[in-house]
Amino acid sequence: HMIVRGNTNGNVVTQELMLAQRVMEQLKNNPDPNFLTSSVQNSVNMDGSNGGPYNVTSTITNPIGGNSSRFIRITVTKDGPGGHPVTIQSLTHGNGI
């Protein structure tokens, strides 16, 4: 029982991480970081489409100042049982950098 539960939880965390990475790549590939804005997407599936159990919060800040970079923090949570919040973060200069 514990092994099955552990595998299920691990699968959910893996899906959360893959979704967070997908969103991060989309934001980092924006050519101009000045156009990045914070957002919340509720009830999306693993590929970001509507109708899933995941919530994605994208927080964009400018801790360095200026126009050439932004700090991106992506947090993915799952409604209901399973998984744990997953957060990834990166400093971007746009165009995938």
Contacts in CASP RR format, 6 or more apart in sequence:
PFRMAT RR
TARGET T0000
AUTHOR 0000-0000-0000
METHOD contacts of the structure
MODEL  1
HMIVRGNTNGNVVTQELMLAQRVMEQLKNNPDPNFLTSSVQNSVNMDGSN
GGPYNVTSTITNPIGGNSSRFIRITVTKDGPGGHPVTIQSLTHGNGI
8 82 0 8 1.000
9 82 0 8 1.000
9 83 0 8 1.000
9 84 0 8 1.000
10 83 0 8 1.000
12 78 0 8 1.000
12 82 0 8 1.000
12 83 0 8 1.000
13 83 0 8 1.000
13 84 0 8 1.000
13 86 0 8 1.000
15 46 0 8 1.000
15 54 0 8 1.000
16 54 0 8 1.000
16 76 0 8 1.000
16 77 0 8 1.000
16 78 0 8 1.000
16 83 0 8 1.000
16 84 0 8 1.000
16 85 0 8 1.000
16 86 0 8 1.000
17 76 0 8 1.000
17 86 0 8 1.000
17 88 0 8 1.000
18 46 0 8 1.000
19 44 0 8 1.000
19 46 0 8 1.000
19 47 0 8 1.000
19 48 0 8 1.000
19 54 0 8 1.000
19 56 0 8 1.000
19 76 0 8 1.000
20 56 0 8 1.000
20 74 0 8 1.000
20 75 0 8 1.000
20 76 0 8 1.000
20 86 0 8 1.000
20 87 0 8 1.000
20 88 0 8 1.000
21 88 0 8 1.000
22 47 0 8 1.000
22 48 0 8 1.000
23 48 0 8 1.000
23 56 0 8 1.000
23 58 0 8 1.000
23 74 0 8 1.000
23 76 0 8 1.000
24 72 0 8 1.000
24 74 0 8 1.000
24 88 0 8 1.000
24 90 0 8 1.000
25 96 0 8 1.000
27 36 0 8 1.000
27 58 0 8 1.000
27 60 0 8 1.000
27 72 0 8 1.000
27 74 0 8 1.000
27 92 0 8 1.000
28 72 0 8 1.000
28 90 0 8 1.000
28 92 0 8 1.000
28 94 0 8 1.000
28 96 0 8 1.000
28 97 0 8 1.000
29 94 0 8 1.000
29 95 0 8 1.000
29 96 0 8 1.000
30 36 0 8 1.000
30 92 0 8 1.000
30 94 0 8 1.000
30 95 0 8 1.000
31 94 0 8 1.000
31 95 0 8 1.000
32 94 0 8 1.000
33 67 0 8 1.000
33 68 0 8 1.000
33 69 0 8 1.000
33 70 0 8 1.000
33 92 0 8 1.000
33 93 0 8 1.000
33 94 0 8 1.000
34 67 0 8 1.000
36 60 0 8 1.000
36 70 0 8 1.000
36 72 0 8 1.000
36 92 0 8 1.000
37 60 0 8 1.000
38 57 0 8 1.000
38 58 0 8 1.000
38 59 0 8 1.000
38 60 0 8 1.000
39 57 0 8 1.000
39 58 0 8 1.000
40 55 0 8 1.000
40 56 0 8 1.000
40 57 0 8 1.000
40 58 0 8 1.000
41 48 0 8 1.000
41 55 0 8 1.000
41 56 0 8 1.000
41 58 0 8 1.000
42 55 0 8 1.000
43 50 0 8 1.000
43 51 0 8 1.000
43 52 0 8 1.000
43 53 0 8 1.000
43 54 0 8 1.000
43 55 0 8 1.000
43 79 0 8 1.000
44 50 0 8 1.000
44 51 0 8 1.000
44 52 0 8 1.000
44 54 0 8 1.000
44 55 0 8 1.000
44 56 0 8 1.000
45 51 0 8 1.000
45 52 0 8 1.000
45 53 0 8 1.000
45 54 0 8 1.000
46 54 0 8 1.000
48 54 0 8 1.000
48 56 0 8 1.000
53 78 0 8 1.000
53 79 0 8 1.000
53 80 0 8 1.000
54 76 0 8 1.000
54 77 0 8 1.000
54 78 0 8 1.000
54 79 0 8 1.000
55 76 0 8 1.000
55 77 0 8 1.000
55 78 0 8 1.000
55 79 0 8 1.000
56 74 0 8 1.000
56 75 0 8 1.000
56 76 0 8 1.000
57 74 0 8 1.000
57 75 0 8 1.000
57 76 0 8 1.000
57 77 0 8 1.000
58 72 0 8 1.000
58 73 0 8 1.000
58 74 0 8 1.000
59 72 0 8 1.000
59 73 0 8 1.000
59 74 0 8 1.000
59 75 0 8 1.000
60 70 0 8 1.000
60 71 0 8 1.000
60 72 0 8 1.000
61 70 0 8 1.000
61 71 0 8 1.000
61 73 0 8 1.000
62 69 0 8 1.000
62 70 0 8 1.000
62 71 0 8 1.000
63 71 0 8 1.000
64 71 0 8 1.000
64 91 0 8 1.000
68 93 0 8 1.000
69 91 0 8 1.000
69 92 0 8 1.000
69 93 0 8 1.000
69 94 0 8 1.000
70 91 0 8 1.000
70 92 0 8 1.000
71 89 0 8 1.000
71 90 0 8 1.000
71 91 0 8 1.000
71 92 0 8 1.000
72 89 0 8 1.000
72 90 0 8 1.000
72 91 0 8 1.000
72 92 0 8 1.000
73 87 0 8 1.000
73 88 0 8 1.000
73 89 0 8 1.000
74 87 0 8 1.000
74 88 0 8 1.000
74 89 0 8 1.000
75 85 0 8 1.000
75 86 0 8 1.000
75 87 0 8 1.000
76 85 0 8 1.000
76 86 0 8 1.000
76 87 0 8 1.000
77 85 0 8 1.000
77 86 0 8 1.000
END
